[in-house]
Amino acid sequence: MTTVNITKLPKISAVAKVVSEVVGVPLVDLYSERRPNKVCYARHIAWYVARFSLLKSYPVIGRSFNRDHTTVLSGVQKVQRMIEQNEGSYLHHVMEVRARLNLVDDKTLLETIKQWEDRTIHDQNKKIRAFAFVIHRDLERMKNLTAA
């Protein structure tokens, strides 16, 4: 098991860069006014990771992407819904971004998600619980650091 250095979290711009690479969308499109589905999808993934992995507020994320905080909130909620409903590749892309940014410290979780994607694990609830656990644990660690 590797450890996450949560005292030195990446910036939102680093998240955007990794999302553009993972999803295959030009980085400039994430900040633009363009709204094709693939660009919106990538933007929402970046917002979700910034919110739950970096603990950034909706207004801070919005300013980084030249968007209103309510737009960011809506995008983050959409990603949450899609992960819960197992729609598309949302979970895969979120975990891939987190892994590339060294924000994932649980190799077992990544293996579980990989197995599930390969259809060797058919229990969607197991996958969601594992994902939620890691996100919650990372948030608690960051809160404890900021409180200290």
Protein Blocks (a to p, Z undefined) as FASTA:
>chain_A
ZZddfklccdfklmmmmmmmmnopafklmmmmbfcfklmmmmmmmmmmmmmmnopafklm
mmmnopafklmmmmmmmmmmmmmnopajllmmmmmmmmmnopacbfklmmmmmmmmnopa
ccfklmmmmmmmmmmmmmmmmmmmmmZZ
